Amino acid sequence: MKTATFYHAGCPVCVDAEQQFVSALNPSEYKVSVVHLGNEKARLADAEAAGVKSVPALVVEGTPFHINFGASISDLK
Amino acid sequence: MKTATFYHAGCPVCVDAEQQFVSALNPSEYKVSVVHLGNEKARLADAEAAGVKSVPALVVEGTPFHINFGASISDLK
């Protein structure tokens, strides 16, 4: 299995949106893990080593993709 | 099938990186299309209507995710 790790920091709107994204990955090819860096500070070094500069980010087979969807103002109302 | 559309503007390094990303999507759930907005300007309105503000971006079931991996300087050398 290939690996994909989704790093985030807990914004509920972002978590909803990006779990949709994570669930779109091919489950027969990828083992996906989700890491809340706010709660799991021990994983910060892993994230940095993979090249993660901001969250949310998805690391696919060692390549970091920064995803800046964030939250729409309208979603927060 | 659900739909996912990847919008980009032709940077070769980005295309390589993000085709890896697109190929990670579950093929039994998603019909994925790739649109080069530099070449297919008629699709700009679709991209804007989906909420795309910058490229590269992936629209999954109508939700835009902006991906700012871009290119590492080292990849361009």
Backbone of each chain as nested JSON, in Angstrom:
{
  "chains": [
    {"id": "A", "residues": [
      {"number": 1, "name": "MET", "atoms": {"N": [0.846, -1.206, 0.0], "CA": [0.0, 0.0, 0.0], "C": [0.876, 1.248, 0.0]}},
      {"number": 2, "name": "LYS", "atoms": {"N": [0.421, 2.228, -0.765], "CA": [1.045, 3.547, -0.686], "C": [0.456, 4.278, 0.524]}},
      {"number": 3, "name": "THR", "atoms": {"N": [1.109, 5.339, 0.927], "CA": [0.621, 6.059, 2.094], "C": [0.245, 7.485, 1.736]}},
      {"number": 4, "name": "ALA", "atoms": {"N": [-0.784, 7.974, 2.412], "CA": [-1.184, 9.378, 2.301], "C": [-1.544, 9.835, 3.708]}},
      {"number": 5, "name": "THR", "atoms": {"N": [-1.032, 10.994, 4.092], "CA": [-1.312, 11.525, 5.427], "C": [-1.905, 12.913, 5.293]}},
      {"number": 6, "name": "PHE", "atoms": {"N": [-3.042, 13.109, 5.924], "CA": [-3.716, 14.4, 5.903], "C": [-3.451, 15.096, 7.234]}},
      {"number": 7, "name": "TYR", "atoms": {"N": [-2.821, 16.269, 7.179], "CA": [-2.533, 17.042, 8.382], "C": [-3.486, 18.212, 8.469]}},
      {"number": 8, "name": "HIS", "atoms": {"N": [-4.034, 18.43, 9.645], "CA": [-4.932, 19.566, 9.835], "C": [-4.775, 20.09, 11.256]}},
      {"number": 9, "name": "ALA", "atoms": {"N": [-5.528, 21.147, 11.564], "CA": [-5.409, 21.723, 12.903], "C": [-6.767, 21.94, 13.548]}},
      {"number": 10, "name": "GLY", "atoms": {"N": [-7.781, 21.24, 13.054], "CA": [-9.003, 21.135, 13.819], "C": [-10.191, 22.006, 13.477]}},
      {"number": 11, "name": "CYS", "atoms": {"N": [-10.031, 22.951, 12.532], "CA": [-11.193, 23.753, 12.129], "C": [-12.304, 22.809, 11.682]}},
      {"number": 12, "name": "PRO", "atoms": {"N": [-13.485, 22.834, 12.312], "CA": [-14.524, 21.837, 11.974], "C": [-14.988, 21.913, 10.519]}},
      {"number": 13, "name": "VAL", "atoms": {"N": [-15.087, 23.109, 9.995], "CA": [-15.517, 23.219, 8.602], "C": [-14.474, 22.603, 7.676]}},
      {"number": 14, "name": "CYS", "atoms": {"N": [-13.194, 22.882, 7.976], "CA": [-12.13, 22.307, 7.145], "C": [-12.11, 20.797, 7.268]}},
      {"number": 15, "name": "VAL", "atoms": {"N": [-12.312, 20.289, 8.469], "CA": [-12.293, 18.845, 8.672], "C": [-13.39, 18.194, 7.839]}},
      {"number": 16, "name": "ASP", "atoms": {"N": [-14.569, 18.755, 7.857], "CA": [-15.654, 18.209, 7.041], "C": [-15.278, 18.204, 5.569]}},
      {"number": 17, "name": "ALA", "atoms": {"N": [-14.825, 19.346, 5.089], "CA": [-14.53, 19.472, 3.658], "C": [-13.416, 18.523, 3.26]}},
      {"number": 18, "name": "GLU", "atoms": {"N": [-12.403, 18.439, 4.088], "CA": [-11.259, 17.663, 3.668], "C": [-11.392, 16.18, 3.955]}},
      {"number": 19, "name": "GLN", "atoms": {"N": [-12.294, 15.808, 4.861], "CA": [-12.559, 14.371, 4.962], "C": [-13.265, 13.892, 3.696]}},
      {"number": 20, "name": "GLN", "atoms": {"N": [-14.059, 14.767, 3.085], "CA": [-14.633, 14.44, 1.775], "C": [-13.494, 14.164, 0.786]}},
      {"number": 21, "name": "PHE", "atoms": {"N": [-12.503, 15.004, 0.864], "CA": [-11.37, 14.895, -0.037], "C": [-10.594, 13.612, 0.235]}},
      {"number": 22, "name": "VAL", "atoms": {"N": [-10.312, 13.356, 1.503], "CA": [-9.57, 12.155, 1.879], "C": [-10.343, 10.902, 1.476]}},
      {"number": 23, "name": "SER", "atoms": {"N": [-11.671, 10.938, 1.618], "CA": [-12.467, 9.76, 1.293], "C": [-12.503, 9.502, -0.204]}},
      {"number": 24, "name": "ALA", "atoms": {"N": [-12.061, 10.486, -0.991], "CA": [-12.025, 10.309, -2.44], "C": [-10.792, 9.533, -2.896]}},
      {"number": 25, "name": "LEU", "atoms": {"N": [-9.836, 9.34, -2.002], "CA": [-8.621, 8.614, -2.401], "C": [-8.933, 7.128, -2.576]}},
      {"number": 26, "name": "ASN", "atoms": {"N": [-8.192, 6.51, -3.447], "CA": [-8.417, 5.106, -3.8], "C": [-8.037, 4.186, -2.63]}},
      {"number": 27, "name": "PRO", "atoms": {"N": [-9.028, 3.561, -1.984], "CA": [-8.718, 2.766, -0.791], "C": [-7.959, 1.49, -1.105]}},
      {"number": 28, "name": "SER", "atoms": {"N": [-7.968, 1.051, -2.363], "CA": [-7.216, -0.158, -2.685], "C": [-5.742, 0.153, -2.944]}},
      {"number": 29, "name": "GLU", "atoms": {"N": [-5.423, 1.436, -3.054], "CA": [-4.023, 1.806, -3.288], "C": [-3.387, 2.554, -2.13]}},
      {"number": 30, "name": "TYR", "atoms": {"N": [-4.215, 3.286, -1.358], "CA": [-3.651, 4.167, -0.341], "C": [-4.14, 3.836, 1.055]}},
      {"number": 31, "name": "LYS", "atoms": {"N": [-3.195, 3.795, 1.984], "CA": [-3.511, 3.761, 3.401], "C": [-3.475, 5.218, 3.853]}},
      {"number": 32, "name": "VAL", "atoms": {"N": [-4.618, 5.746, 4.266], "CA": [-4.723, 7.158, 4.587], "C": [-4.762, 7.345, 6.103]}},
      {"number": 33, "name": "SER", "atoms": {"N": [-3.935, 8.221, 6.615], "CA": [-4.065, 8.573, 8.026], "C": [-4.317, 10.069, 8.145]}},
      {"number": 34, "name": "VAL", "atoms": {"N": [-4.987, 10.444, 9.226], "CA": [-5.358, 11.832, 9.466], "C": [-4.724, 12.248, 10.788]}},
      {"number": 35, "name": "VAL", "atoms": {"N": [-3.986, 13.34, 10.762], "CA": [-3.255, 13.79, 11.949], "C": [-3.69, 15.205, 12.31]}},
      {"number": 36, "name": "HIS", "atoms": {"N": [-4.178, 15.37, 13.53], "CA": [-4.552, 16.691, 14.071], "C": [-3.315, 17.245, 14.783]}},
      {"number": 37, "name": "LEU", "atoms": {"N": [-2.614, 18.146, 14.122], "CA": [-1.335, 18.623, 14.664], "C": [-1.51, 19.451, 15.935]}},
      {"number": 38, "name": "GLY", "atoms": {"N": [-2.702, 20.017, 16.133], "CA": [-2.943, 20.735, 17.374], "C": [-2.937, 19.789, 18.571]}},
      {"number": 39, "name": "ASN", "atoms": {"N": [-3.477, 18.586, 18.373], "CA": [-3.552, 17.597, 19.444], "C": [-2.335, 16.686, 19.488]}},
      {"number": 40, "name": "GLU", "atoms": {"N": [-1.699, 16.479, 18.33], "CA": [-0.592, 15.518, 18.252], "C": [0.691, 16.253, 17.896]}},
      {"number": 41, "name": "LYS", "atoms": {"N": [1.165, 17.044, 18.844], "CA": [2.336, 17.878, 18.562], "C": [3.589, 17.053, 18.292]}},
      {"number": 42, "name": "ALA", "atoms": {"N": [3.59, 15.805, 18.772], "CA": [4.737, 14.932, 18.513], "C": [4.896, 14.634, 17.024]}},
      {"number": 43, "name": "ARG", "atoms": {"N": [3.824, 14.863, 16.248], "CA": [3.884, 14.578, 14.811], "C": [4.348, 15.772, 13.987]}},
      {"number": 44, "name": "LEU", "atoms": {"N": [4.559, 16.916, 14.657], "CA": [4.995, 18.109, 13.928], "C": [6.307, 17.873, 13.176]}},
      {"number": 45, "name": "ALA", "atoms": {"N": [7.22, 17.146, 13.808], "CA": [8.515, 16.919, 13.164], "C": [8.346, 16.101, 11.883]}},
      {"number": 46, "name": "ASP", "atoms": {"N": [7.439, 15.087, 11.927], "CA": [7.149, 14.3, 10.716], "C": [6.618, 15.196, 9.611]}},
      {"number": 47, "name": "ALA", "atoms": {"N": [5.675, 16.067, 9.997], "CA": [5.056, 16.935, 9.002], "C": [6.102, 17.856, 8.38]}},
      {"number": 48, "name": "GLU", "atoms": {"N": [6.93, 18.444, 9.236], "CA": [7.973, 19.332, 8.728], "C": [8.949, 18.592, 7.836]}},
      {"number": 49, "name": "ALA", "atoms": {"N": [9.308, 17.379, 8.243], "CA": [10.261, 16.595, 7.451], "C": [9.697, 16.27, 6.072]}},
      {"number": 50, "name": "ALA", "atoms": {"N": [8.367, 16.152, 5.981], "CA": [7.726, 15.86, 4.693], "C": [7.567, 17.115, 3.845]}},
      {"number": 51, "name": "GLY", "atoms": {"N": [7.916, 18.279, 4.414], "CA": [7.83, 19.509, 3.64], "C": [6.535, 20.276, 3.859]}},
      {"number": 52, "name": "VAL", "atoms": {"N": [5.774, 19.907, 4.879], "CA": [4.514, 20.61, 5.139], "C": [4.813, 21.985, 5.724]}},
      {"number": 53, "name": "LYS", "atoms": {"N": [4.287, 23.021, 5.062], "CA": [4.524, 24.4, 5.488], "C": [3.291, 25.011, 6.135]}},
      {"number": 54, "name": "SER", "atoms": {"N": [2.137, 24.463, 5.847], "CA": [0.884, 24.998, 6.387], "C": [-0.112, 23.853, 6.432]}},
      {"number": 55, "name": "VAL", "atoms": {"N": [-1.167, 24.038, 7.202], "CA": [-2.245, 23.048, 7.212], "C": [-3.518, 23.748, 6.748]}},
      {"number": 56, "name": "PRO", "atoms": {"N": [-4.474, 23.014, 6.197], "CA": [-4.429, 21.582, 5.927], "C": [-3.502, 21.23, 4.767]}},
      {"number": 57, "name": "ALA", "atoms": {"N": [-2.929, 20.036, 4.865], "CA": [-2.044, 19.546, 3.812], "C": [-2.201, 18.038, 3.704]}},
      {"number": 58, "name": "LEU", "atoms": {"N": [-1.998, 17.55, 2.503], "CA": [-2.04, 16.111, 2.265], "C": [-0.671, 15.699, 1.734]}},
      {"number": 59, "name": "VAL", "atoms": {"N": [-0.045, 14.723, 2.387], "CA": [1.237, 14.203, 1.921], "C": [0.967, 12.862, 1.253]}},
      {"number": 60, "name": "VAL", "atoms": {"N": [1.213, 12.784, -0.05], "CA": [0.985, 11.563, -0.83], "C": [2.333, 10.996, -1.208]}},
      {"number": 61, "name": "GLU", "atoms": {"N": [2.652, 9.815, -0.669], "CA": [3.923, 9.164, -0.986], "C": [5.104, 10.128, -0.846]}},
      {"number": 62, "name": "GLY", "atoms": {"N": [5.074, 10.923, 0.229], "CA": [6.2, 11.792, 0.521], "C": [6.143, 13.174, -0.105]}},
      {"number": 63, "name": "THR", "atoms": {"N": [5.188, 13.405, -1.005], "CA": [5.075, 14.716, -1.658], "C": [3.985, 15.537, -0.974]}},
      {"number": 64, "name": "PRO", "atoms": {"N": [4.316, 16.734, -0.482], "CA": [3.311, 17.533, 0.212], "C": [2.451, 18.344, -0.756]}},
      {"number": 65, "name": "PHE", "atoms": {"N": [1.148, 18.328, -0.528], "CA": [0.207, 19.181, -1.247], "C": [-0.499, 20.043, -0.212]}},
      {"number": 66, "name": "HIS", "atoms": {"N": [-0.326, 21.337, -0.326], "CA": [-0.984, 22.248, 0.614], "C": [-2.345, 22.61, 0.05]}},
      {"number": 67, "name": "ILE", "atoms": {"N": [-3.358, 22.454, 0.873], "CA": [-4.73, 22.67, 0.417], "C": [-5.291, 23.852, 1.19]}},
      {"number": 68, "name": "ASN", "atoms": {"N": [-5.611, 24.896, 0.457], "CA": [-6.045, 26.105, 1.164], "C": [-7.51, 26.415, 0.937]}},
      {"number": 69, "name": "PHE", "atoms": {"N": [-8.309, 25.352, 0.983], "CA": [-9.739, 25.597, 0.864], "C": [-10.214, 26.468, 2.012]}},
      {"number": 70, "name": "GLY", "atoms": {"N": [-9.874, 26.1, 3.219], "CA": [-10.329, 26.842, 4.391], "C": [-11.832, 26.831, 4.473]}},
      {"number": 71, "name": "ALA", "atoms": {"N": [-12.407, 27.814, 5.076], "CA": [-13.84, 27.87, 5.309], "C": [-14.417, 29.106, 4.636]}},
      {"number": 72, "name": "SER", "atoms": {"N": [-15.538, 28.907, 3.969], "CA": [-16.262, 30.049, 3.438], "C": [-16.94, 30.78, 4.59]}},
      {"number": 73, "name": "ILE", "atoms": {"N": [-16.994, 32.092, 4.506], "CA": [-17.707, 32.87, 5.516], "C": [-19.143, 32.348, 5.645]}},
      {"number": 74, "name": "SER", "atoms": {"N": [-19.734, 32.017, 4.499], "CA": [-21.128, 31.579, 4.537], "C": [-21.289, 30.263, 5.297]}},
      {"number": 75, "name": "ASP", "atoms": {"N": [-20.243, 29.431, 5.309], "CA": [-20.322, 28.176, 6.048], "C": [-20.254, 28.402, 7.554]}},
      {"number": 76, "name": "LEU", "atoms": {"N": [-19.739, 29.539, 7.944], "CA": [-19.534, 29.809, 9.374], "C": [-20.749, 30.472, 10.009]}},
      {"number": 77, "name": "LYS", "atoms": {"N": [-21.71, 30.887, 9.184], "CA": [-22.873, 31.626, 9.706], "C": [-23.863, 30.694, 10.391]}}
    ]},
    {"id": "B", "residues": [
      {"number": 1, "name": "MET", "atoms": {"N": [-21.468, 7.801, -10.949], "CA": [-20.108, 8.25, -10.645], "C": [-20.142, 9.689, -10.143]}},
      {"number": 2, "name": "LYS", "atoms": {"N": [-19.309, 9.966, -9.162], "CA": [-19.087, 11.343, -8.741], "C": [-18.078, 11.978, -9.698]}},
      {"number": 3, "name": "THR", "atoms": {"N": [-17.987, 13.279, -9.66], "CA": [-17.067, 13.942, -10.576], "C": [-15.991, 14.708, -9.815]}},
      {"number": 4, "name": "ALA", "atoms": {"N": [-14.808, 14.729, -10.4], "CA": [-13.709, 15.547, -9.879], "C": [-13.016, 16.168, -11.084]}},
      {"number": 5, "name": "THR", "atoms": {"N": [-12.753, 17.457, -11.02], "CA": [-12.1, 18.152, -12.129], "C": [-10.851, 18.84, -11.611]}},
      {"number": 6, "name": "PHE", "atoms": {"N": [-9.75, 18.577, -12.273], "CA": [-8.479, 19.184, -11.9], "C": [-8.176, 20.303, -12.889]}},
      {"number": 7, "name": "TYR", "atoms": {"N": [-8.058, 21.531, -12.385], "CA": [-7.746, 22.682, -13.232], "C": [-6.298, 23.083, -13.03]}},
      {"number": 8, "name": "HIS", "atoms": {"N": [-5.613, 23.333, -14.113], "CA": [-4.217, 23.775, -14.012], "C": [-3.919, 24.719, -15.168]}},
      {"number": 9, "name": "ALA", "atoms": {"N": [-2.679, 25.211, -15.197], "CA": [-2.318, 26.152, -16.254], "C": [-1.004, 25.784, -16.918]}},
      {"number": 10, "name": "GLY", "atoms": {"N": [-0.617, 24.525, -16.792], "CA": [0.42, 24.011, -17.665], "C": [1.844, 23.921, -17.165]}},
      {"number": 11, "name": "CYS", "atoms": {"N": [2.144, 24.424, -15.965], "CA": [3.512, 24.263, -15.442], "C": [3.866, 22.783, -15.431]}},
      {"number": 12, "name": "PRO", "atoms": {"N": [4.91, 22.357, -16.142], "CA": [5.189, 20.915, -16.248], "C": [5.453, 20.246, -14.912]}},
      {"number": 13, "name": "VAL", "atoms": {"N": [6.15, 20.924, -14.025], "CA": [6.424, 20.322, -12.72], "C": [5.123, 20.123, -11.948]}},
      {"number": 14, "name": "CYS", "atoms": {"N": [4.244, 21.129, -12.03], "CA": [2.965, 21.004, -11.328], "C": [2.132, 19.886, -11.928]}},
      {"number": 15, "name": "VAL", "atoms": {"N": [2.138, 19.784, -13.238], "CA": [1.354, 18.739, -13.897], "C": [1.821, 17.365, -13.438]}},
      {"number": 16, "name": "ASP", "atoms": {"N": [3.121, 17.158, -13.387], "CA": [3.633, 15.874, -12.913], "C": [3.177, 15.602, -11.482]}},
      {"number": 17, "name": "ALA", "atoms": {"N": [3.366, 16.591, -10.624], "CA": [3.052, 16.389, -9.203], "C": [1.571, 16.131, -9.024]}},
      {"number": 18, "name": "GLU", "atoms": {"N": [0.765, 16.893, -9.727], "CA": [-0.651, 16.781, -9.471], "C": [-1.317, 15.655, -10.24]}},
      {"number": 19, "name": "GLN", "atoms": {"N": [-0.698, 15.174, -11.301], "CA": [-1.263, 13.962, -11.895], "C": [-1.072, 12.79, -10.935]}},
      {"number": 20, "name": "GLN", "atoms": {"N": [0.015, 12.823, -10.162], "CA": [0.17, 11.825, -9.091], "C": [-1.022, 11.925, -8.137]}},
      {"number": 21, "name": "PHE", "atoms": {"N": [-1.383, 13.136, -7.834], "CA": [-2.475, 13.395, -6.906], "C": [-3.8, 12.932, -7.517]}},
      {"number": 22, "name": "VAL", "atoms": {"N": [-4.038, 13.3, -8.762], "CA": [-5.28, 12.908, -9.439], "C": [-5.365, 11.39, -9.546]}},
      {"number": 23, "name": "SER", "atoms": {"N": [-4.236, 10.742, -9.792], "CA": [-4.259, 9.285, -9.96], "C": [-4.523, 8.579, -8.639]}},
      {"number": 24, "name": "ALA", "atoms": {"N": [-4.434, 9.329, -7.529], "CA": [-4.708, 8.734, -6.223], "C": [-6.197, 8.677, -5.911]}},
      {"number": 25, "name": "LEU", "atoms": {"N": [-7.007, 9.34, -6.722], "CA": [-8.453, 9.317, -6.467], "C": [-9.041, 7.956, -6.831]}},
      {"number": 26, "name": "ASN", "atoms": {"N": [-10.089, 7.599, -6.133], "CA": [-10.714, 6.286, -6.283], "C": [-11.413, 6.168, -7.644]}},
      {"number": 27, "name": "PRO", "atoms": {"N": [-10.87, 5.35, -8.551], "CA": [-11.442, 5.3, -9.9], "C": [-12.815, 4.643, -9.946]}},
      {"number": 28, "name": "SER", "atoms": {"N": [-13.178, 3.888, -8.913], "CA": [-14.505, 3.272, -8.928], "C": [-15.577, 4.243, -8.434]}},
      {"number": 29, "name": "GLU", "atoms": {"N": [-15.145, 5.375, -7.877], "CA": [-16.12, 6.352, -7.39], "C": [-16.107, 7.66, -8.173]}},
      {"number": 30, "name": "TYR", "atoms": {"N": [-14.946, 7.992, -8.749], "CA": [-14.813, 9.313, -9.362], "C": [-14.44, 9.239, -10.826]}},
      {"number": 31, "name": "LYS", "atoms": {"N": [-15.162, 10.055, -11.602], "CA": [-14.771, 10.31, -12.981], "C": [-13.953, 11.605, -12.929]}},
      {"number": 32, "name": "VAL", "atoms": {"N": [-12.676, 11.501, -13.263], "CA": [-11.772, 12.638, -13.116], "C": [-11.482, 13.247, -14.486]}},
      {"number": 33, "name": "SER", "atoms": {"N": [-11.627, 14.553, -14.606], "CA": [-11.182, 15.213, -15.821], "C": [-10.138, 16.263, -15.482]}},
      {"number": 34, "name": "VAL", "atoms": {"N": [-9.275, 16.52, -16.43], "CA": [-8.172, 17.469, -16.24], "C": [-8.328, 18.56, -17.283]}},
      {"number": 35, "name": "VAL", "atoms": {"N": [-8.343, 19.812, -16.833], "CA": [-8.574, 20.944, -17.73], "C": [-7.395, 21.912, -17.644]}},
      {"number": 36, "name": "HIS", "atoms": {"N": [-6.772, 22.169, -18.78], "CA": [-5.692, 23.156, -18.889], "C": [-6.34, 24.488, -19.262]}},
      {"number": 37, "name": "LEU", "atoms": {"N": [-6.48, 25.351, -18.267], "CA": [-7.221, 26.604, -18.505], "C": [-6.485, 27.553, -19.433]}},
      {"number": 38, "name": "GLY", "atoms": {"N": [-5.177, 27.383, -19.554], "CA": [-4.446, 28.209, -20.514], "C": [-4.849, 27.874, -21.946]}},
      {"number": 39, "name": "ASN", "atoms": {"N": [-5.094, 26.582, -22.198], "CA": [-5.469, 26.144, -23.543], "C": [-6.976, 26.126, -23.765]}},
      {"number": 40, "name": "GLU", "atoms": {"N": [-7.723, 25.941, -22.684], "CA": [-9.177, 25.804, -22.814], "C": [-9.865, 26.952, -22.094]}},
      {"number": 41, "name": "LYS", "atoms": {"N": [-9.751, 28.121, -22.697], "CA": [-10.273, 29.315, -22.03], "C": [-11.797, 29.291, -21.914]}},
      {"number": 42, "name": "ALA", "atoms": {"N": [-12.435, 28.498, -22.771], "CA": [-13.897, 28.38, -22.69], "C": [-14.339, 27.748, -21.37]}},
      {"number": 43, "name": "ARG", "atoms": {"N": [-13.421, 27.067, -20.692], "CA": [-13.762, 26.411, -19.429], "C": [-13.587, 27.322, -18.214]}},
      {"number": 44, "name": "LEU", "atoms": {"N": [-13.048, 28.531, -18.455], "CA": [-12.819, 29.453, -17.331], "C": [-14.105, 29.75, -16.564]}},
      {"number": 45, "name": "ALA", "atoms": {"N": [-15.207, 29.914, -17.302], "CA": [-16.471, 30.237, -16.636], "C": [-16.907, 29.091, -15.721]}},
      {"number": 46, "name": "ASP", "atoms": {"N": [-16.718, 27.837, -16.184], "CA": [-17.04, 26.678, -15.347], "C": [-16.208, 26.702, -14.063]}},
      {"number": 47, "name": "ALA", "atoms": {"N": [-14.918, 26.98, -14.243], "CA": [-14.013, 26.984, -13.09], "C": [-14.44, 28.072, -12.099]}},
      {"number": 48, "name": "GLU", "atoms": {"N": [-14.711, 29.252, -12.615], "CA": [-15.135, 30.345, -11.743], "C": [-16.446, 30.021, -11.044]}},
      {"number": 49, "name": "ALA", "atoms": {"N": [-17.364, 29.433, -11.795], "CA": [-18.664, 29.096, -11.208], "C": [-18.519, 28.081, -10.079]}},
      {"number": 50, "name": "ALA", "atoms": {"N": [-17.502, 27.225, -10.174], "CA": [-17.262, 26.234, -9.126], "C": [-16.522, 26.823, -7.935]}},
      {"number": 51, "name": "GLY", "atoms": {"N": [-16.116, 28.097, -8.054], "CA": [-15.44, 28.735, -6.929], "C": [-13.926, 28.687, -7.004]}},
      {"number": 52, "name": "VAL", "atoms": {"N": [-13.388, 28.307, -8.166], "CA": [-11.935, 28.241, -8.313], "C": [-11.364, 29.657, -8.382]}},
      {"number": 53, "name": "LYS", "atoms": {"N": [-10.431, 29.951, -7.479], "CA": [-9.816, 31.279, -7.398], "C": [-8.392, 31.282, -7.935]}},
      {"number": 54, "name": "SER", "atoms": {"N": [-7.774, 30.125, -7.962], "CA": [-6.387, 30.018, -8.415], "C": [-6.183, 28.597, -8.927]}},
      {"number": 55, "name": "VAL", "atoms": {"N": [-5.141, 28.411, -9.706], "CA": [-4.79, 27.058, -10.144], "C": [-3.394, 26.736, -9.61]}},
      {"number": 56, "name": "PRO", "atoms": {"N": [-3.073, 25.474, -9.429], "CA": [-3.917, 24.306, -9.625], "C": [-4.99, 24.162, -8.555]}},
      {"number": 57, "name": "ALA", "atoms": {"N": [-6.123, 23.619, -8.987], "CA": [-7.232, 23.381, -8.064], "C": [-7.944, 22.1, -8.474]}},
      {"number": 58, "name": "LEU", "atoms": {"N": [-8.507, 21.436, -7.49], "CA": [-9.292, 20.238, -7.741], "C": [-10.704, 20.506, -7.234]}},
      {"number": 59, "name": "VAL", "atoms": {"N": [-11.689, 20.312, -8.103], "CA": [-13.086, 20.471, -7.703], "C": [-13.672, 19.075, -7.539]}},
      {"number": 60, "name": "VAL", "atoms": {"N": [-14.062, 18.73, -6.314], "CA": [-14.626, 17.413, -6.012], "C": [-16.099, 17.604, -5.698]}},
      {"number": 61, "name": "GLU", "atoms": {"N": [-16.957, 17.049, -6.556], "CA": [-18.402, 17.138, -6.334], "C": [-18.836, 18.581, -6.044]}},
      {"number": 62, "name": "GLY", "atoms": {"N": [-18.25, 19.516, -6.793], "CA": [-18.67, 20.905, -6.674], "C": [-17.935, 21.726, -5.636]}},
      {"number": 63, "name": "THR", "atoms": {"N": [-17.103, 21.083, -4.807], "CA": [-16.356, 21.809, -3.782], "C": [-14.929, 22.059, -4.259]}},
      {"number": 64, "name": "PRO", "atoms": {"N": [-14.49, 23.328, -4.309], "CA": [-13.141, 23.595, -4.806], "C": [-12.08, 23.428, -3.718]}},
      {"number": 65, "name": "PHE", "atoms": {"N": [-11.0, 22.769, -4.079], "CA": [-9.821, 22.68, -3.216], "C": [-8.654, 23.285, -3.975]}},
      {"number": 66, "name": "HIS", "atoms": {"N": [-8.09, 24.338, -3.433], "CA": [-6.945, 24.976, -4.079], "C": [-5.677, 24.317, -3.569]}},
      {"number": 67, "name": "ILE", "atoms": {"N": [-4.846, 23.912, -4.488], "CA": [-3.639, 23.165, -4.131], "C": [-2.436, 24.013, -4.517]}},
      {"number": 68, "name": "ASN", "atoms": {"N": [-1.675, 24.395, -3.509], "CA": [-0.582, 25.313, -3.812], "C": [0.779, 24.669, -3.68]}},
      {"number": 69, "name": "PHE", "atoms": {"N": [0.863, 23.438, -4.149], "CA": [2.176, 22.796, -4.12], "C": [3.157, 23.578, -4.972]}},
      {"number": 70, "name": "GLY", "atoms": {"N": [2.765, 23.884, -6.197], "CA": [3.671, 24.592, -7.106], "C": [4.928, 23.798, -7.337]}},
      {"number": 71, "name": "ALA", "atoms": {"N": [5.98, 24.465, -7.629], "CA": [7.217, 23.806, -7.979], "C": [8.317, 24.23, -7.015]}},
      {"number": 72, "name": "SER", "atoms": {"N": [9.08, 23.257, -6.57], "CA": [10.266, 23.586, -5.778], "C": [11.323, 24.162, -6.705]}},
      {"number": 73, "name": "ILE", "atoms": {"N": [12.072, 25.117, -6.192], "CA": [13.176, 25.678, -6.976], "C": [14.12, 24.555, -7.409]}},
      {"number": 74, "name": "SER", "atoms": {"N": [14.33, 23.602, -6.515], "CA": [15.272, 22.53, -6.837], "C": [14.774, 21.666, -8.0]}},
      {"number": 75, "name": "ASP", "atoms": {"N": [13.445, 21.578, -8.149], "CA": [12.902, 20.787, -9.257], "C": [13.103, 21.491, -10.597]}},
      {"number": 76, "name": "LEU", "atoms": {"N": [13.315, 22.802, -10.537], "CA": [13.425, 23.572, -11.778], "C": [14.867, 23.651, -12.298]}},
      {"number": 77, "name": "LYS", "atoms": {"N": [15.797, 23.194, -11.476], "CA": [17.214, 23.31, -11.854], "C": [17.619, 22.276, -12.898]}}
    ]}
  ]
}
